[in-house]
Amino acid sequence: MAGLVLWGIGYAIQDTLFKALVASMLAGGRRNLSFGLFYTGYGTGWLIGSIVVGILYRHSVAGVTAFSVGAQLASIPVFILADRARV
């Protein structure tokens, strides 16, 4: 139960920060399209990740851990490139 509460708090904070970040980077007329594209990619990534984790979980918990760590490490260059493009 505590894990669910913490997950809900984390998701609420993350969702709010994503919306604020996207809104601050774009002009008012482009926000609707940008939010749509952002959440389409976000939802697609969440779906694919959940499917992969579910399949891996059947075979190996270590595989789930490796996939999760690998996905997090693979995101680092994306954040670096996004930060450079912003400046």
Beta strands, then each sheet from edge to edge (+ up, - down):
end
